[in-house]
Amino acid sequence: MRILSALLRPAAVVCLAAPLLLHTANAQDWTPIQTALGANGTVLTGPVLHFDLVRSDLSITINSQPLDSAEAANGYINFKLLQDGHYFADGALPAEEAQVPALTSALRANPVVHISAIVNHAALEIPKLLWVHFEVRGTSAELASDLAAALATIDNPQRNVSVVALSSSDVPSGYQALFTAARGTITQLNETVYEVVIPRPDEHRYQLGNIPASASLGVGVTFFAQPLLGNNIALNAEFALNHAELQDVIDALTKAGFAVPALHDHFVDDHDRLYFVHGFVVGDANALATALWTSLPPIYKAVH
């Protein structure tokens, strides 16, 4: 598989809301981080160096349905430059249950790493997976080396991931209803699974400690969609919500048939506080498109 990066190719994404991908030119030198992790990643607005993670070593089924690992065993790591060579990093690392102790020990080998959550992202998956969320501040060499050691405990899922920027017109016609309403950034992972990121238009209201929140750092709606037989699709969605939006979204997802396997934090010092809700479902693409957009709180609908 190719590893594509905005550092190495022209940006080809069509962004109908706030754009996340940058053009080729960028003054920030990410080479030490990329070298340590053995992957290029993608440069997003911020600038943020984003690594999609895919557990390609696993064969995943959910409720007996085989699914691509890019759909059911994905994660990410982000790096954002602060100042004087120091960076903020956050991520969600997908681990088998038996791997969690080694993964958390590797993360905590650096005592400034904060583990913010250990949660499910899916439901009824085999093998059972847990996602370890973290955030940390440090120098690029220190962070990249420490995180590379942690990723090695879960088979280096940052490597050999292809990421291709798309527009909604690139999506097969049977699934257009899901993507034409997205008004966000669309990419395809490993030529099989579509990843969509929709920013909060009020993201400026939120801070991650002293860092402005952004969709590039995971503050938005992110969903992964894998086309299946017929017009069916597997949909794995995550919503960044404030307290006033939380229960309405959970109720709407549940009513639409989504499993809601997790409600948790991503960050340790966010204000106003953000909650992250996961929803997972398999079904007809058009029906799920309606259900997903109905579930969005008004702040997200403002960008459609």
LINVEN-V759150 format. One record per residue. N is the residue number from 0. RES is the residue in three letters. SS is DSSP state (~ for helix, > for strand, _ for the rest). PSI is psi in radians with two decimals (NA if undefined). Layout:
N:RES:SS:PSI  N:RES:SS:PSI
//
This chain:
0:MET:_:2.56  1:ARG:_:2.61  2:ILE:_:1.88  3:LEU:_:2.48  4:SER:_:2.60  5:ALA:_:-0.23  6:LEU:_:-0.42  7:LEU:_:-0.17  8:ARG:_:2.77  9:PRO:_:2.52  10:ALA:_:2.29  11:ALA:_:0.12  12:VAL:_:2.53  13:VAL:_:2.02  14:CYS:_:2.09  15:LEU:_:-0.17  16:ALA:_:-2.57  17:ALA:_:2.17  18:PRO:_:2.50  19:LEU:_:-0.61  20:LEU:>:2.46  21:LEU:_:2.90  22:HIS:_:3.02  23:THR:_:-0.79  24:ALA:_:2.27  25:ASN:_:2.29  26:ALA:_:-0.38  27:GLN:_:2.30  28:ASP:_:1.89  29:TRP:_:0.09  30:THR:~:-0.80  31:PRO:~:-0.68  32:ILE:~:-0.79  33:GLN:~:-0.69  34:THR:~:-0.78  35:ALA:~:-0.65  36:LEU:~:-0.20  37:GLY:_:0.51  38:ALA:_:2.77  39:ASN:_:-0.65  40:GLY:_:-3.03  41:THR:>:2.33  42:VAL:>:2.15  43:LEU:>:2.94  44:THR:_:2.38  45:GLY:_:-0.92  46:PRO:_:2.62  47:VAL:>:2.32  48:LEU:>:2.02  49:HIS:>:2.26  50:PHE:>:2.06  51:ASP:>:2.42  52:LEU:>:2.38  53:VAL:>:2.18  54:ARG:_:1.33  55:SER:_:-0.14  56:ASP:_:-0.11  57:LEU:_:2.55  58:SER:_:2.04  59:ILE:>:2.32  60:THR:>:2.53  61:ILE:>:2.06  62:ASN:_:0.75  63:SER:_:0.05  64:GLN:>:2.03  65:PRO:>:2.32  66:LEU:>:2.65  67:ASP:_:2.52  68:SER:~:-0.49  69:ALA:~:-0.34  70:GLU:~:-0.79  71:ALA:~:-0.13  72:ALA:_:0.91  73:ASN:>:2.93  74:GLY:>:-2.86  75:TYR:>:2.82  76:ILE:>:2.40  77:ASN:>:2.52  78:PHE:>:2.27  79:LYS:>:2.22  80:LEU:>:2.31  81:LEU:_:-1.42  82:GLN:_:2.77  83:ASP:_:0.69  84:GLY:_:0.10  85:HIS:>:2.59  86:TYR:>:2.69  87:PHE:>:2.39  88:ALA:>:2.51  89:ASP:>:2.86  90:GLY:>:2.99  91:ALA:>:2.05  92:LEU:>:2.09  93:PRO:>:2.13  94:ALA:>:2.51  95:GLU:>:2.66  96:GLU:~:-0.73  97:ALA:~:-0.31  98:GLN:~:-0.22  99:VAL:~:-0.77  100:PRO:~:-0.76  101:ALA:~:-0.67  102:LEU:~:-0.84  103:THR:~:-0.62  104:SER:~:-0.70  105:ALA:~:-0.70  106:LEU:~:-0.78  107:ARG:~:-0.04  108:ALA:_:-0.47  109:ASN:_:1.91  110:PRO:_:-0.18  111:VAL:_:-0.04  112:VAL:_:2.24  113:HIS:>:2.13  114:ILE:>:2.03  115:SER:>:-0.32  116:ALA:>:2.60  117:ILE:>:1.85  118:VAL:>:2.90  119:ASN:_:2.62  120:HIS:_:-0.33  121:ALA:_:-2.98  122:ALA:_:2.42  123:LEU:_:0.44  124:GLU:>:2.59  125:ILE:>:2.17  126:PRO:_:2.80  127:LYS:_:2.30  128:LEU:>:2.59  129:LEU:>:2.53  130:TRP:>:2.18  131:VAL:>:2.01  132:HIS:>:2.49  133:PHE:>:2.84  134:GLU:>:2.69  135:VAL:>:2.68  136:ARG:>:2.40  137:GLY:>:-3.03  138:THR:>:2.75  139:SER:~:-0.77  140:ALA:~:-0.75  141:GLU:~:-0.88  142:LEU:~:-0.81  143:ALA:~:-0.73  144:SER:~:-0.81  145:ASP:~:-0.74  146:LEU:~:-0.57  147:ALA:~:-0.71  148:ALA:~:-0.68  149:ALA:~:-0.75  150:LEU:~:-0.51  151:ALA:~:-0.44  152:THR:_:-0.28  153:ILE:_:0.65  154:ASP:_:0.57  155:ASN:_:1.08  156:PRO:_:-0.07  157:GLN:_:-0.25  158:ARG:_:2.63  159:ASN:_:0.68  160:VAL:_:2.13  161:SER:_:2.39  162:VAL:>:2.01  163:VAL:>:2.22  164:ALA:>:2.41  165:LEU:>:2.92  166:SER:_:2.93  167:SER:~:-0.47  168:SER:~:-0.28  169:ASP:~:-0.20  170:VAL:_:2.46  171:PRO:_:2.53  172:SER:~:-0.57  173:GLY:~:-0.23  174:TYR:~:0.23  175:GLN:~:-0.63  176:ALA:~:-0.57  177:LEU:~:-0.59  178:PHE:~:-0.53  179:THR:~:-0.43  180:ALA:_:-0.13  181:ALA:_:-0.67  182:ARG:_:0.65  183:GLY:_:-2.84  184:THR:>:2.28  185:ILE:>:2.26  186:THR:>:2.87  187:GLN:>:2.25  188:LEU:>:2.23  189:ASN:_:0.55  190:GLU:_:0.30  191:THR:_:-0.72  192:VAL:>:2.36  193:TYR:>:2.32  194:GLU:>:2.24  195:VAL:>:2.33  196:VAL:>:2.16  197:ILE:>:2.05  198:PRO:>:2.70  199:ARG:_:2.15  200:PRO:_:-0.25  201:ASP:_:0.44  202:GLU:~:-0.40  203:HIS:~:-0.29  204:ARG:~:-0.26  205:TYR:_:2.49  206:GLN:>:2.50  207:LEU:>:1.50  208:GLY:_:-2.06  209:ASN:_:0.28  210:ILE:>:2.25  211:PRO:>:2.33  212:ALA:_:2.64  213:SER:_:2.80  214:ALA:~:-0.52  215:SER:~:-0.44  216:LEU:~:0.26  217:GLY:_:0.14  218:VAL:_:1.64  219:GLY:>:-2.82  220:VAL:>:2.23  221:THR:>:2.27  222:PHE:>:2.61  223:PHE:>:2.31  224:ALA:>:2.20  225:GLN:>:2.00  226:PRO:>:2.40  227:LEU:_:-2.85  228:LEU:_:2.62  229:GLY:_:-2.36  230:ASN:_:0.33  231:ASN:>:2.76  232:ILE:>:2.55  233:ALA:>:2.25  234:LEU:>:2.12  235:ASN:>:1.89  236:ALA:>:2.59  237:GLU:>:2.31  238:PHE:>:2.24  239:ALA:>:2.05  240:LEU:>:2.66  241:ASN:_:3.06  242:HIS:~:-0.54  243:ALA:~:-0.43  244:GLU:~:-0.32  245:LEU:~:-1.02  246:GLN:~:-0.64  247:ASP:~:-0.69  248:VAL:~:-0.77  249:ILE:~:-0.78  250:ASP:~:-0.75  251:ALA:~:-0.74  252:LEU:~:-0.79  253:THR:~:-0.76  254:LYS:~:-0.58  255:ALA:_:-0.01  256:GLY:_:0.09  257:PHE:_:2.44  258:ALA:>:2.44  259:VAL:>:1.51  260:PRO:>:-0.23  261:ALA:>:2.48  262:LEU:>:2.08  263:HIS:>:3.13  264:ASP:_:2.73  265:HIS:_:-0.50  266:PHE:_:2.82  267:VAL:_:-0.17  268:ASP:_:0.77  269:ASP:>:2.50  270:HIS:>:2.32  271:ASP:_:2.78  272:ARG:_:2.46  273:LEU:_:2.48  274:TYR:>:2.54  275:PHE:>:2.13  276:VAL:>:2.31  277:HIS:>:2.43  278:GLY:>:2.43  279:PHE:>:2.39  280:VAL:>:2.67  281:VAL:>:2.29  282:GLY:>:-2.88  283:ASP:>:2.29  284:ALA:~:-0.73  285:ASN:~:-0.72  286:ALA:~:-0.68  287:LEU:~:-0.53  288:ALA:~:-0.80  289:THR:~:-0.76  290:ALA:~:-0.71  291:LEU:~:-0.83  292:TRP:~:-0.51  293:THR:~:-0.55  294:SER:~:-0.36  295:LEU:_:2.37  296:PRO:_:2.87  297:PRO:~:-0.59  298:ILE:~:-0.61  299:TYR:~:-0.62  300:LYS:~:-0.36  301:ALA:_:-0.33  302:VAL:_:0.06  303:HIS:_:NA
//
